[in-house]
Amino acid sequence: MPYHVVALTLSQIRQGALAFQRQLSRTLPDGTELKVYSASPFDLEARRQLKDRFGGDVVYFFNDAARQESTRLNLNLEFKAEIEEEQLPRRRTVVVGKPE
């Protein structure tokens, strides 16, 4: 299953770019399978590698359902790349979605 990459800078975060988390979380009770991950905040090496690969200071990974819902909600997120599930960081945090 592909995941879609969004990389945000600290400046974008300060300007409110993390609002997508609240907006997507509101749709969870509908039973959708939304998943948005980020690298574990404790895995500094993985976070550095993601920054080098995709740019931005914080990198998020949206599954197809989360990307489609983001588009439907008109969240104006810039998806920079697509990666396979096997390429996600081993240590990751669920940002939006039900914990596994």
N, C-alpha and C positions, 0 to 999 in steps of 0.2 A: 504494500500500500504506500503510495507516495505521500510525502509531507511537504508542505509549502513553507518556504523560509521568509521570515520578516526580520530584518535587522534594524534596531533603533539606536540612535545616538542618545547620549545623556541629555543633550539639548532638546531633542524631541520628547523625551520622557518628562523633562521639566515643563514642557509646553502642553502636557496632557495626553500624550500618545498612548498611555496605558489605559485610557478609558475603554478601549476595546474589550478589556477583561470584564468590566461590569456589564457592558452591553451584551456580550456573548453569554455570560453567566445567567442572565435573565431568561434566556431561551432554553436552558437545561431542563426545567420541569416538563417541557414538551416531549421528553423522552428521546431527544436526539442524541446521537453518539459523538458529540463534539469533543475534541481533544486538542489542547494546545499545550505544548511542552516548552520548557527551557532547560538549559543545562543546570545541574545542581549548583547552588551558590557556593558550595563547599569544594567544588571541583575546579579550582582556578586554572589548571592546565587546559582542561576542555574548553573553558570559557575563552581563554586566550586563543586557542586554535580556531574556535568559531569566529572570533573577532577578525583574525587574520584571513580566514577563508571568505567570510561574507560581509565584512565591514560592520560598522555599528558597535555599540558597547554591550548591548543585550540582544541575543538572537532567540527568536521564537519559531516553533515548528507547528504548523496548523495541519490537521488532517483534512481530507476532502470536505467533510461535513462542516468543519469550522470555516474553511475558506468560502464555501458556498453561502453560509450564513453571514459571513462578513460582507460578502458582495450584496446579499439581499438587504442587509442593514445599512449599506452604503458607508462603510467604515473608512474607506479610502486608504487602505493599507497597501504598501508596496511590496509585492511578493517578488523576491530577488532570485529565487532558485527553487528547484524541486529535488528532493532527495528521497531515497528509499528508507523504509523503517529500520533496516539494518545499519544505516548510517547515522541514526540518532545517537546522541551521547548515551553511554551506558548508564551513567548516573544522571538522571533527569528528574525534573519536578513538574507535576501537573499544575498548570497555571489556570486553565479552564477545563472543566470536565470532572467526571466522577473519578475519585482515586481508584487505582487498580487493586 
